[in-house]
Amino acid sequence: MMKVYVHILTTYLAVVSVLCFWCRQFFWGGAFSVGALLQFLYVISLIDRLPLTMLILRKALKLVWGLPKVIMVAHAFTVVMLLWMSLGSFGAAGVVASNMSDEGRWWLLVKCNQNVGTL
């Protein structure tokens, strides 16, 4: 199943490249073409190693699943990351809104931080 997802990503990059060339965006078309080519070469070189990687990840998951303190630490760091993201998001929106009138500032802060509220 992992091979299918990897090939879907490579195909997506190639399709975006063709669409960029079709819209006469030659720079981005070339960039996505190079990205698709590099992704394809990377997949060809590592596709045989995926089953071993999946086996190692399964064993590691079984080990971590038996240690509830590790999962608690991961959840705590997730909360810290979300708080840090919201602080940075409000800060960036505040910098952008500092040169606007008072009635537009709050609306911009709400719109820029909508992603934080949906988490």
C-alpha positions in Angstrom: 0.0 0.0 0.0 2.9 2.3 0.7 4.1 1.9 -2.8 0.8 3.1 -4.1 1.0 6.3 -2.0 4.5 7.1 -3.2 3.5 6.6 -6.8 0.5 8.9 -6.3 2.8 11.6 -5.1 5.1 11.3 -8.1 2.1 11.3 -10.5 0.7 14.4 -8.7 3.9 16.3 -9.2 4.0 15.3 -12.9 0.4 16.4 -13.5 1.0 19.7 -11.7 4.0 20.2 -14.0 2.0 19.6 -17.1 -0.7 22.0 -15.9 2.0 24.7 -15.2 3.4 24.3 -18.8 -0.2 24.4 -20.2 -0.8 27.7 -18.3 2.6 29.0 -19.7 4.2 29.0 -16.3 7.5 27.6 -17.6 9.6 28.2 -14.5 7.1 26.3 -12.2 6.5 23.7 -14.8 10.3 23.0 -14.9 10.5 23.1 -11.1 7.7 20.5 -10.7 9.2 18.4 -13.5 12.5 18.3 -11.8 10.8 17.5 -8.5 8.8 14.7 -10.1 12.0 13.3 -11.7 13.9 13.4 -8.4 10.9 11.8 -6.6 10.8 9.0 -9.2 14.5 8.3 -9.0 14.3 8.3 -5.2 11.4 5.9 -5.2 13.2 3.6 -7.7 16.3 3.5 -5.5 14.4 2.8 -2.2 11.3 0.9 -3.2 12.9 -2.5 -2.1 13.6 -1.2 1.3 10.0 -0.2 2.2 9.0 -3.7 3.6 12.0 -3.7 6.0 11.2 -0.1 7.1 7.5 -1.1 7.7 8.6 -4.1 9.8 10.9 -1.9 11.9 8.2 0.7 12.4 5.7 -2.0 13.5 8.2 -3.3 16.1 8.9 0.2 17.4 5.2 0.9 17.6 4.7 -2.2 19.7 7.5 -1.1 22.0 6.2 2.5 22.4 2.6 1.3 22.8 3.6 -0.6 25.9 5.1 2.5 27.6 2.3 4.9 28.4 4.6 7.6 29.8 6.2 8.0 26.3 2.7 8.6 24.8 1.9 11.1 27.6 5.1 13.0 26.8 4.2 13.0 23.1 0.8 14.5 23.9 2.3 17.1 26.1 4.7 18.2 23.4 1.8 18.3 20.9 0.0 20.7 23.2 3.1 22.8 23.6 3.5 22.9 19.8 -0.1 24.0 19.3 0.3 26.8 21.8 3.6 27.9 20.2 1.8 27.9 16.8 -1.1 30.0 18.0 1.3 32.5 19.7 3.3 32.8 16.4 0.1 33.1 14.4 -1.3 35.9 16.5 2.1 37.6 16.5 2.4 37.5 12.7 -1.2 38.7 12.3 -0.5 41.5 14.7 2.5 42.7 12.8 0.5 42.7 9.6 -2.4 44.5 11.3 -0.3 47.2 12.9 -0.5 49.4 9.9 -4.2 49.1 9.4 -7.1 51.1 10.8 -8.8 50.0 14.0 -11.8 48.5 12.4 -9.8 46.2 10.1 -7.3 45.0 12.7 -9.6 42.6 14.6 -11.1 41.2 11.4 -7.6 40.4 10.1 -6.6 38.8 13.5 -9.7 36.6 13.4 -9.2 35.6 9.7 -5.5 34.9 10.1 -6.0 32.7 13.2 -9.0 30.8 11.9 -6.7 27.8 11.3 -5.8 27.7 15.0 -9.5 27.5 16.0 -10.2 24.6 13.7 -7.6 22.4 15.3 
